[in-house]
Amino acid sequence: MRPQNSSRRRFHRYQAQIPVEISTPEESWSKQVNSTHDISNGGLSFISEAPLKINQTINLVIRITRPYFEETAKVVWCHTRKYGHEIGVQFLNNEAEYGIRMVEQVCNIEQYRKDVKNTDGRDLTTQEAALEWISKYAADYREQE
């Protein structure tokens, strides 16, 4: 996965299709979103069936990392697409260190998934790749922290 370069962006974005759950503090609903589109240290974009309002606060949970990545974010843009709505959010927590580690881990898992496909011919889901990667490499990954 290569970061997209853009002079407008504060953080590099990494293409990643991972399941994310969203909920809103003011409403009692939670929704499994199809997948993220890309992710960075400052936020992410994802695909949703329903649009969200600009400046709306949402809660995000990504369950492929351990511990789960949970963050509050603000909707900064929403674009209607043929396949739904692409929504961009900015993390509200200014402490980016955990976000950086999460992005690295997600990118490592996605690369592992691609490597397994190329070397073993196995098509893993992101969840399957995450579980395998965590069982093989998470201890080494934690030692680097």
HELIX and SHEET records of a PDB file:
HELIX    1   1 GLU A   97  ASP A  120  1                                  24    
HELIX    2   2 THR A  126  GLU A  143  1                                  18    
SHEET    1   A 8 TYR A  14  GLN A  15  0                                        
SHEET    2   A 8 SER A  35  ILE A  39 -1                                        
SHEET    3   A 8 GLY A  43  SER A  48 -1                                        
SHEET    4   A 8 GLY A  84  PHE A  91 -1                                        
SHEET    5   A 8 PHE A  69  ARG A  81 -1                                        
SHEET    6   A 8 THR A  57  ILE A  62 -1                                        
SHEET    7   A 8 VAL A  20  SER A  23 -1                                        
SHEET    8   A 8 SER A  30  VAL A  33 -1                                        
END                                                                             
